[in-house]
Amino acid sequence: MPLGIVFTLVIGAIATYELWDNRTRELVMFWWGLVLLVTAARTALWLGYRKSGNRVSEARQWLRWLAISALANGANWGFAGAVFFPSHTDEQQVFLAFLLAGIASAGIPTYAASWPMFAMYAGAVVLPFAYVLANFGNRLFAEIALLVPLFYLANVGIAYRLNQVFHSGYRLRHAYGRLTEDYTTLNKRLERQLVELDEARRQVEASGRKLALFAERAPIAVLELDNQGRIQRINHAAENLFGWPANEVAEKNPSVRILIRPEYHAEFDKRWQELMASRVPLAHLRVRNPRRDGLEVVCEWNVTPLVNPEGEIVGVIAQGQDITRQMEADQLKKEFTSTLSHELRTPLTSIIGSLQLINSGVLGEVDKDIAELTGVAERNGQRLLDLINDILDIEKIESGKLSTVPEVLSLDELVRESLVLNQGFAERFHVRFQLGGALLPVKVNADRKRLLQVMTNLLSNAAKFSPQGEAVEVTMEDLGERVRVSVLDRGPGIPESFRSRIFGRFAQADSSVTRQKGGTGLGLAICKRLIELMDGRIGFAERERGGTVFHFDMPKHAA
C-alpha cells in the first residue's frame, strides 16, 4: 500500500502537469485536491493499521475500510477520465486513455488480496471513461467503448486468478509454518526425551553399580542362581561363610544343593519346583547348611525370583544370614529363664516366706538386732524377687508367650481397687494417693490382673519419686472412643535426654536415685507392652509447676 500511495502521488502530479491549461485550470486544481485528500486518507488508514494491536481480531473492519479507500481512489481516477477526456486535444486524450489503462492494471497487485475489492476499484476507474467514449459521437471511440468492459472483465479475471493463487500460497505458507512448528516441537520433544533417556540410562547404570556394590559388600551371604538352581555368583560374605571361592563358583557353576544336606535334596527339589511355578518370594527359611570344610551353620534365607515383564524368570537371588550364634544365644536365654524360674525364684520365695514368718513374730520374739537383719534380708529378697518376676514377664511378652485374659470390667472400680492395694507404697514413701476428680463409670475390655499390674507400676513409681508429704493424684478423662487414666506426681521430672528411651528395658534416668528408691528399670517397659497387648496407648507429659503425668488410653467397650 505505501508504494501505491507514492505511485498515486507521482502519476497524479504528472497528469496535473499534462492536463494543465487556462480553460480547465480550476477543474484540474479541484481534481488534484481530491487526489491529495484521498491519498492523505489512505495514508492515515495505513498508519492506523500498522499501529493497531488488534489487527487479527478486527480484520473484517480493516478490509471494509480498505475497500472504501479503493473505491474512492478508483472514483477519483474515473472522474479524471470522464471530465478531462472530452475537453482536450488528441495527444492528451491518448495520454489520458493510456494513463487510465495503467492505473486500472496497477490495481491488480495492489488489491490482489481481494478480487471483489479490485473489481470495485477498476470499475470506478474505467466504467465512467467507457461511458464517455460511448457517447463521444465518434465511431472509433464507440468501438473502443465496447472493448473497455472486455478489458475490465479480463483484468477482474486476472485479479480473481491471482487472488486464488494468493490464497493457495497463503494456505501453503500457513501449512508449512504449522509443519515447521510441529517439526520444531517434535524435535524439541525428541531432544528432551533423548536427554531423559540418557539420564535414565545413567541412573540405571548408577543403580546397577550401587546394587552390585551393595551385594558385594553386604554383610550377609548373597547368591545369584539361574532357573536350574546353579550358582552363578556369590559375594564376599558368602565366600567367608561357606568356604567356596567366588572364582571357582563362577567357573564351575555348581548346584545350590552343595549347601543342602544330602538327606534333604529331595525336599529341596520339590520346594524349588514350587518356587519356579508360583514365582512368590520366600522369606525366613531356616536351613542347616554344610560348609566346604564339613562344619554346619544355620542360616535364615530370603529367596526372590527375578521376573521380567514377559513373566519369565531370569534369575533368583538368595540372601542368607548366619543365625547360628543367635540360636545359641536364644537357647542360652531359655536355659537362663528356666534357671531363674525354677532354680532361683522357687527357693527365693520360700526364703522370703520364712523371713516374713520370723518378722511377723509367729515364731516368737527375736532380738532387736536379729529383727533388723531379717527385715533387711526380707526387703532385699523381695527386691530380687521383683527383678526376677519383671525379667520373666518381659521375656514372655517379647517371645509372644504371655497370654492375656480379657474381660469386660469397670475401669473406675479397678482404679479404686489399685489405690487400696498400693496404699502400702504411699505409706512407705510418706505420700498419699488421692483422686483428682470424679471417676467415670466406663467399661473396658481388658485383663484385670495385667491392668492392675500397670496401675501398680505407675503408682509405685509416682510414690517413690514424689517428695514426702505430697499427693499423687489419679484422674480419668473421656476422650470419645477412648478413656484416659492419668497418674500425676510432683517428682523431679524426666530429663530431656532420657525421654526417648524411658519405655526401654532397664531404662533409668539416674542410677543413684534408683538405688535410693529401688527399682529394676523394667516397670515402664512392661507397662507399655501390656497396654499395647490390650489395644491401648501409654505416654507421659510434664506437669505444670513441676512433676510428671503418666497416662494410658483404653478403648471403651461397645455395649
Disulfide bonds with the S-S distance in Angstrom:
none
